[in-house]
């Protein structure tokens, strides 16, 4: 199992972009096993 962590301290553009790219890649890699992947931590 791999772990991926995106850390962003107040940058409102890179966090959503990283989530979007990762979600897209995860959906392609899962071959339909993952329908929706969205984890938000609200770190500030």
Residue pairs with C-beta under 8 A, 6 or more apart in sequence:
4 22
6 15
6 18
6 19
6 22
7 43
8 14
8 15
8 18
8 43
9 43
9 44
10 44
19 38
19 40
22 37
23 36
23 37
23 38
26 34
26 37
27 34
27 37
